[in-house]
Amino acid sequence: MHGAVNLIAYVCHEQDDEIEAYVELLEIRARHMVPSVVLWSDIEVVAAALLEKKRISGRAVRKIIFDARRAECPLSCFDKK
């Protein structure tokens, strides 16, 4: 996102209030594109992994999402009984 923010800063002539408002608008629009809270948290965890590794396989994405959901589930809802 750093590249996007740099581009926004250029377009907004380095005006901090404009930059913040534009970034907030983009975040709101992205949330509207992904209405499910569960999906949004999946996107955030995969985005964090991509910031670290730059490229990950589909299998790795599934594991990242599964592990994150499992960590959030207080009743071990993913364990087979």
C-alpha positions in Angstrom: 0.0 0.0 0.0 3.0 2.3 0.4 3.2 2.8 -3.4 -0.5 3.6 -3.5 -0.1 6.2 -0.7 2.9 7.7 -2.5 0.8 8.1 -5.6 -2.1 9.6 -3.6 0.3 12.0 -2.0 1.5 13.1 -5.4 -2.0 13.6 -6.7 -3.0 15.5 -3.5 0.0 17.7 -3.6 1.3 16.4 -0.2 -1.7 17.8 1.7 -2.0 15.5 4.7 -5.7 16.1 5.2 -6.5 15.2 1.6 -4.2 12.2 1.7 -5.9 10.8 4.8 -9.4 11.5 3.4 -8.6 9.8 0.1 -7.0 6.7 1.8 -10.1 6.5 4.1 -12.4 6.7 1.1 -10.4 3.8 -0.6 -10.7 1.7 2.6 -14.5 2.3 2.7 -14.9 1.4 -0.9 -12.9 -1.8 -0.4 -15.0 -2.8 2.5 -18.1 -2.2 0.5 -16.7 -4.5 -2.2 -16.2 -7.2 0.5 -19.3 -7.0 2.7 -18.6 -10.0 4.9 -16.6 -9.4 8.0 -15.2 -12.9 7.8 -14.0 -12.3 4.2 -12.4 -8.9 5.2 -10.4 -10.5 8.0 -9.2 -13.2 5.5 -8.1 -10.4 3.2 -6.2 -8.7 6.0 -4.4 -11.8 7.1 -3.4 -12.7 3.5 -2.3 -9.1 2.9 -0.1 -9.1 5.9 1.5 -12.4 4.7 2.0 -10.8 1.2 3.8 -7.9 2.7 6.3 -10.3 4.3 6.8 -12.7 1.4 5.6 -10.8 -1.7 4.4 -14.0 -3.3 2.6 -17.0 -1.9 0.9 -20.1 -3.4 -2.8 -20.8 -3.3 -2.1 -23.6 -0.9 -0.3 -21.2 1.4 -3.2 -18.8 1.3 -5.6 -21.5 2.3 -3.4 -22.5 5.2 -2.9 -18.8 6.3 -6.7 -18.3 6.4 -7.4 -21.6 8.1 -4.7 -20.9 10.8 -6.1 -17.4 11.4 -9.6 -18.6 11.7 -8.6 -21.4 14.0 -6.7 -18.9 16.2 -9.9 -16.8 16.5 -12.2 -19.7 17.3 -12.5 -20.0 21.0 -14.2 -23.4 21.1 -11.9 -25.3 18.8 -14.7 -25.3 16.2 -12.4 -26.7 13.5 -11.4 -29.8 15.4 -13.1 -33.0 14.2 -15.0 -34.8 16.8 
